[in-house]
Amino acid sequence: MSRLIQARNASEAYWTLDPFAVVRPGDPWFADLERLVPREHYGVAHKLKKHLSSGAGRPEFVHVGLMGHAGVGKTTLARSALAELARDGLTPVYIRSLEAFDQGDFVFSDLMLVVAEAIIRELGGLQLEVAGEHLEAVRGWFADEILIATHSEQILGSLEVSADAGVSVPFLAAFAAKVTAALKSDNEYRREIRRRTERDPAALVRRLNLLLDAVHKALAPRRSKLCVVFDDLEKMNPALVDGALLARAPEFRQLRTNALLFFNPSCEYSPYTTPASRAFTCINMPVLPVRFPGDAPDIVRPEAANAIAQLLQHRMALDAVFTDPSACIHALAHWSGGHIGDIMMIARRAVENVEPDKVEVTDIENAGRWLGGRRTSTLRPSDFARAVEIHKSHRILDTDQDRRMLKNSCILPYDGIEWWDVHPGVRADELFLEALREARSPG
């Protein structure tokens, strides 16, 4: 991993603005934005810790959805909250959904098997002692019930970890990884695994719960419980997420573990079958509150501008990168609409266009229009009239148009009194402005 430096000039700033960089609590680039903006407009970490922490009357296990667009900072915020909750006895198990599943085709049983593989893999890192009979039961489940004999023998023959001296955690982890790898593409083994696991979902959940019970028994001396975190799930096809998870939520909620699941807003506001909030307790992850309800479209709230300045100054010396840091931060806040990933993309584009010179406000405006063009290209001609309606009403509806605009971050969510607006880059596009003029024309 590259060193997380603080850039001293515009040229160095390019990689510090990587929108895909993973930032964890304690990293030099980490900024605790929750301290800087009003809780009623952004308090996501507070709500997350409230739901997941122990407390009087709390169920033994909870399953929580975190809803927000890709790139708004869900992973960083969740890791920060879970790092604090680790002191309260919560042990996170992270699953990178984009890597764990076939992005074009995954089902409920795939989810269950990936959870099992992730937990087994985590055992080694946690250095837990799990009773031999539990390990043998898991081996039998994978080798004898999930797989046909030929596939089981092939996997056993390919493993570098031997089970000759008895079933071990490294052996099980290697074996489970081979099984879940077969789920990532269409092949005869995947079809057979699904046939065997989907025929009795209750038995599948029961088997996974036996593993979870064994792990929690081993964790008992540490007074800790697992929390399975499905990261990147909001980047998957919402229709697949609906069919594999939301529509199967009654079965998923039977798992004896805590869970945190990331959802795209379209899973709630324009669902295929089951709204996310009817499947799980859900917390909204809005964009930064650059505006409050009733504010004019060009307003930027000082709290949000300060939060963005704090976000960036961990990565760069602001006066060494921007000619006028305050004005440039204001422009970034406006053109991003408060979307953290877009702040990085716009600033990076501006740096790319002018370095080694410093970035000026006009450079940010040009980069904002460039990003707006990317968002606009995902729309259809009939979408612009609908976008104008959303801009006026600040409300969304369950339509194919709204689902498409939600999925592609052409509409951004704001909290407080929940409201929505069209992305500033889209609002600046001539096609949107033309639709706005037509909506204002008499007759």
N, C-alpha and C positions, 0 to 999 in steps of 0.2 A: 504494500500500500504506500502511495506517495505521502510525503510529509505535508501536513496541513499548515502551510506557511501563511503569514499575513503579507499580502502583496504590497510592495513599496512603490509600484508604478503601474501604469495601464497595461503594459506588456505582461507583467507578472499576474495581473488580475484575471486574465483569461481563464486559467484552470481553477482559480478560487471560486469562479462563478459556474462551475459545472453543476447543472440542475439535477444530475443523477448521482452526485456524491452522497455517500451514506455518512451521516453525521450522528454521533452517539453522545449521550451525556458525558461530560468530562473532556470531550474533544476541544481543541482550540477554537473550532468554528461554531461550537454549540452556543446558541442564544436562547435564553428562557423568555420567550415572547409572552407567556402567560402573565408575567409580572407587569407588563407594560401596557396592556389593553384592558378595557373594562370587562369584568367577568361576564356580565349579562350579554355582552356582544361576542365573547370568544371563549369563555372559561371551560375549554374542552378537557384539559388535564385534571382540573378540579372535579368535573363530573365523572371522568374515567376512574379516578382514585376513589371517589365516593362509591361507585358501583362495585369495584373489584376488591376494595379493602374489607377487612373483617369488621363486623359491627353487630350490635344487638338485633336479632331477628333476621339477619342475613341468611339465606339458604346456604347449605354447605357448598354448592357449586352454582355459579352463575355463568350465563352465556350472553355476551354483550356485542352488539354491532357498532362499529364506528363508521359513519357514512361521510364520504367526502370525495371530491375529485382527485384524480391522480395528481401528485405534485404539490398538494397543499400543505404537506408537512406531517401527515398522519404517522408515518413510521418513526420519525424523530420524536414527535410528541409522545407516542405510545411507549417508546423505549425509555424516555425520561420518566414517565409515570410508573412504568414497571420496575425501573431501577429503584425508585423510592419504595414501591410496594414489596420489593424483595426483602426489605427489613421487616415487613409485616407478614412474611411467610408465604409469599407467592413466588413460584419458580417458573419463569417463562420458557416455553418450548416454541421456537420460531419455525414456521413453515413458509418458504418462499413459493407462493402459489404458481407463479409463472414458470418456475423451474420444476415443480413437483408434478404438475398435471399436463396432459395433452391439451393445449389451448383450444383445439378445435373440437374436442370430444372428451368430456369427463362426466362421471355419474357418482351417485351417492356412495357406492361401495368403494370407488377410488378414494374418496375423501377419508373413509374409515381406515383403509389400508395405509394411506399416507400418514394419518395420525399415529397409527401403530408403529410404523417405521421410524417416525420422528422421535417418538418416546423411547423406543429401544436404543436409537442412536444417542439420545441424551443421557442414557444410563451411564455410559462410559465417562462422559464429562462430569457427571455428578458424583462419580465413584460410589454408587449405591450397591449395597449387598442385597441381591434378590434371591430368595430361596430357590434351590435347584429344581424343585417340582414345578414352580411357576415358570421357570425358563423352559423346562421340558414341555410344559403345556403349550407355550407359545410356539416352540419348534414344531410340535405336532399339528398345531392349527395351520401354520404356514405350509409345512411340508406335506401333510397328509390330507388336509381338508380343502385348502385353497388351490393346490396344484395337482395336476395329473402326475402320475408316477414318472413319466418320461421327462417332464419339465423339472421336477424335483431332483431327479438324478443328474440332469445337465447342470443345474445350479450348484449342486453339491460338488460336482467334478470341477467347476470353475472357480471355487472359492480358494483363496490363499489361507484362510483361517480354518483350521481343522477342528472337527468336533469329536475326534477320537478319544480325547481325555474327558469327555463330558461336555454338555452344552454350556457355552459361555456367552457373556454379553457381546464380545467382539464377533463371535460366530453368528449370533442371532442378528446383529446389526448388519453384517455383510449379507446374510441370507435375505433379510427383509428388504435391503436396498436393491437386490437383484429382482425381487418380486415386483416392487413398485416401479422399477425401471421398465418392466414389460408393459406398464399401463400408459406409457407416454407415446405409443404409436400403435396403429391398428395391426394386430398380428393374431395368429391362432391362439397364442397363450393368453393374451388379454381377453379374447372372447370367452375362453374357457374359465378364466379367473372370474370374470363378471358373471358368467352363467352360474357358477358355484356360489358366489357370494350374494348375488341379488335374489336368489330363489328364497332365501330366508333372512330378511333384513334384521329381524329380532334376534336371531342367533348371531349375526355379525356384530350387532351392538353388544350383546351379552359377552361375546368373546373378548371384545375390546375392553369392556368394563372389568373383566377378570384381570387383564394386564394392568389397567389403571389402578385397581384395588391393590395389586401387589406392589406397584410403585409407591402408592401413597402409604402403604404399610411401612415400606423401607424409609420413606421420608418422615414418618411420624416422630422419630427422635429429634428431628430438626424443626418440628412444628411448622411444616411447609406443605403446600398443595400446588399441583401443577396448574399452569395456565397456558393452553395451546393457542398460539397466535397465528392466524392465517393472514400473513402480509401479502400485498399485491393482488388480493382477490378482486379489488375494485377495477383492476386493469383487464380482467378476464371478460369474455363475452357475457353480458348480463342475462341472456336467455339460458346459457349453460349454468350460471350461478343459481338462477331461479329453479331450474329443473333438478339440479344435483343437491341443492342445499335448502333454499327457502321453502320449496314445496315439500321437502322432507324434514322440515324443522322439528316436528313432533318426535321423530326418531333421533335426530341429532341431540335434542335437549335431554335425552335419556343418558347421555354420556356422563360418567361420574368424574368430570374434570371441569375446571373453569376454562372459558374460551373467549377469545377476542377475535372478531371477524371483521374485515374491512369490506365495505360495500360502496359501490357507485351510487350517487343520489338517484339515478334512474330506477334502481331497485326498490326505492321507496315511493317516488313520486310518479313513476310511469311503469309499474310492474307488469310482468307478463302474466303471473298468476297470483303471487303472494307478496304483499308489501313487506319490506324488511322489518318494520316495526310491529307487524302482526306475528312475525316469526321469532324475533328476539327483542330484548330491550335495546334500544338504539340511541346513540349519541350523535348529534350532528357535528361535523367538522367544517365550519364555514371558512371563507377566506377572511383575511384581516379586515377589520371594520374601517375601511378608508372612508366610508360614508355611513350615515345613519338614515333611517327612514325620513323622507321629506327633504333631504339635502339635494341641492342641485347637482347635476351630473359632473360638474367640474370641481366639486368640493373635495378636499382631502383633509380628513381629521388629523389634528396634531398627534394624537396618541398613536395612530397607525404609522404616520411618518416617522415618529421616534422609534417605533418598533422595527421598521425597515432599516433605519440608520444603525440601530444596534445589531441587527442581523448581518449587515454588510461590513461594519467596522471590525467585527471579529475576523473577517477575511481579508481586509485591505485597509490601508491608510486612506481615508476618504478624500482628504485634500490633495493626495498624490495621484488620485485617479480621476477625480471630477474637478472641473474648473470652478464650479460653484456647488459644493456638496449639498447645501440645503435645497437649492432649486432642482438639482438632479434627483435627489431623493423624492421630492414632491412629484416630479414627472414620472419616476418609476412607480410610485404609489398609484398615480392616476392611470397610467397605461396598462398596468397589470391588473387593476381592479382589486388588488389585495391578494392575488393568487401568488403564493410564494415561489412556485416553480417558474411562473412567468416573469417574476421580478428577476430571477437569475438569467432566464433566456434573453430578456430584453437588454439587461445590462451587459451580458456577454456579447450579444450582437453589436451593441454600440462600441464596446471595447475593440472588437474584431475589426470594425470599420475604420477606426481612427488611430489605434496604437502605432507608434509609441506616444502620440499626443494624448492629452487629457480629453476626457469625454465632456461634451457640452450638452445642454438641454435639447438642442435641435437633434443631436445624435440619438438621444433617447426617444424623442418623438418619431424619428425615422424608423428606429428599431421597433417601436410600438406598433407602427403601421405595418411593418413587415410581419410581425407576429399576428396582427389582425387579419392580414391576407391569408395566413395559414389557417386560421380559424374559419374564415369565411369560405374557404375552398371546400369545407366539409358540408356546406349547406346546399340546399336545392333552391331553385328560383322562388318557389312558393313559400319558402321558410321566412323570407324577409318581412312579409306583411305580418306574420305571426310574431316575429322578433320585435317588431314595433309595438304590437299589442302588449307583449311582456314588459317592454321598456316603460310603457305607460301605466300598466296595472300593477307591476311588480309581483305578479302571480303566475304560476305555471299550472298546467292541466295534464291529465293523462291522455296524451295524444302521441302519435308516432313522431310528429314534428318536435314536440317538447322532449321526448325521449332521446331523439337524435342530437338535439342541441345540448341536452344535459350530458350525454355520453361524451361529447367532444369538447366540453368546457366552453361552449359558446354562451352559456348562461351560468352565472355565478351565484352561489348562495350566501346570504348575509344573515347573521343571527340577531338576537334581541327579540323584537317582534319579527319573526321570520319573514324575509322578503327576498326577492330575486331581481337581478338585472342582467341585461345583455352585456357581454364582455366589452370593455371600452374599445378594443381594437376592432371588433365587429361594428360597433356604433359609429366608428370613424370611416367605415368603408362606404364608397359611393353607392353601392347597391342598397345598403341599409338607409342611407340618407335619402335616396330616391323614394324608397318605400315610405319613409317618414314624411316627405313632402306630399306624396299622394294621399296619405292618411289625413293630412291637414287641409287638403284642398276641398273647398265647398262642393257638394254634389258628387 
